[in-house]
Each structure stands twice: as C-alpha cells, then as structure tokens.
Amino acid sequence: MLRPPASQTGGKVYREAVTKPSAYMNLIREAVLLFSLNFLDALLTIIWVRNGEAEEANALMAVMLELGDLPFLLTKLAVGMFAAIVFICGSRTSFARYGISFAIAIYMSLIGIHVITGLAAFGFFSNIF
C-alpha cells in the first residue's frame, strides 16, 4: 500500500485508514451465507418432518408447515430475507456485525442438529442409544 507524503497528511489519514474499519463495510457475503443456511434449514426441516423423524420446534413455523410445504418455505425464506436485509442495511454498526455472526453460529449449530437427525434417521445411532 502506498502512503501519501507525510507533509500532506501528517500521518493522520494513513493511520485512520489502517486502524478504523471501512465506513462502507458491508455484510453481503455474510448475509448470503446466513440466507443459504436458512434455506438449507428449511429444506431439511421439511424432509425430517415429512418423514416423521422430527417435529418443528417453532410454533409459528409448525402452523405454516401444517398448511403445506410451500407456505412454510415461503415464510421461512421471507423471514430469512428480512433478517439479511436488516443486517446489510445496518452493516456500519458493530451491533449488525456481531448480530450476523451470532445468527450464523446459531444456524450452523442447527445444521449440526440436522446432521445428527439424519444420522439417526439412517440408523447410525440405533445401537448406541
């Protein structure tokens, strides 16, 4: 990275550019990951519930699932899209950066639960538990 001459900036501009996060920092990549995990969670939930391997824990989403797969999927994706847009619009705040990191961690743990459910569905845990 090229530094401007010290006589022009006094070193101040260069230090700020290095130490402060960009004012235009956005969370698009993280929001896409969050939305993708949300979509995968929705698909796996439909598969496990329809095969009798699990029940939907969220009462609102359970009602949507009773109405059918499409209403459930559309509602789940709408909520995920809303969350992604809120995080992107607030990407300049540390609250949004920490919030999206927390949401991604929660969804990754949910995908882990789906993996365990899948292993149980295929009989990998039948002799253990």
Residue, then its C-alpha position, 0 to 999 in steps of 0.5 A: m500500500l502506498r502512503p501519501p507524503a507525510s507533509q500532506t497528511g501528517g500521518k493522520v489519514y494513513r493511520e485512520a485508514v489502517t486502524k478504523p474499519s471501512a465506513y462502507m463495510n458491508l455484510i453481503r457475503e455474510a448475509v448470503l451465507l446466513f440466507s443459504l443456511n436458512f434455506l438449507d434449514a428449511l429444506l431439511t426441516i421439511i424432509w425430517v418432518r415429512n418423514g416423521e423423524a422430527e417435529e418443528a420446534n417453532a410454533l409459528m413455523a409448525v402452523m405454516l408447515e401444517l398448511g403445506d410445504l410451500p407456505f412454510l418455505l415461503t415464510k421461512l425464506a421471507v423471514g430469512m430475507f428480512a433478517a439479511i436485509v436488516f443486517i446489510c442495511g445496518s452493516r456500519t454498526s458493530f451491533a449488525r456485525y456481531g448480530i450476523s455472526f451470532a445468527i450464523a453460529i446459531y444456524m450452523s449449530l442447527i445444521g449440526i442438529h440436522v446432521i445428527t437427525g439424519l444420522a439417526a434417521f439412517g440408523f447410525f445411532s440405533n445401537i448406541f442409544 
